[in-house]
Amino acid sequence: MQSKICSILSLLLLNFCVVLLSSCSIPVKDASTEELTEREPEEELRPENLGVFKRNNEGNSSTGEEDATSVVSTLVQDAEFYVRHGELGKATATLERGLRISPNDPVLWHHLARIKLMEKNYSQAEQFAMKSNRLLKHKDFALREKNDSIIDQAKGH
């Protein structure tokens, strides 16, 4: 009889401990809300270095385009952060968000082509690099060369 009582008390004590511990909160780092600490992409990949900023007749950025360009620039930086950390899916989603804002931005299409090449999706890499080249309205030879390199690499596979 005494062993039964001990067993019951042990079970009750165990249940009490489980309930008590389950009510304790342990802070968990949520990756989806974590602040991105690395915001600077490599120098050559910055949109302002690739000629995507639009200018009005006075040489100043126009208000609406400036806002969109700023958002796109931030998204490109975020995508580069994800690429550096091997998160190609997140990088792709980030660039696709940028394309919803600015669908004719050749830099976004170029970065998307680079990611598709890394993923060994050669057909899409080639198509996206070609689209980036078609959207180049100015003589941005550096971006055209990079796109041509992606096209050549994709065709080689």
Buried (B, 14 or more C-beta within 10 A) or exposed (E): EEEEEEEEEEEEEEEEEEEEEEEEEEEEEEEEEEEEEEEEBEEEBBBEBBBBBEEEEEEEBBEEBBEBBEBBBBBBBBBBBBBEEEBBEBBBBBBEBBBEBBEEBBBBBBBBBBBBBEEEBBEBBBBBBBBBBEBBEEEBEEBBEBBBEBBEBBEEE
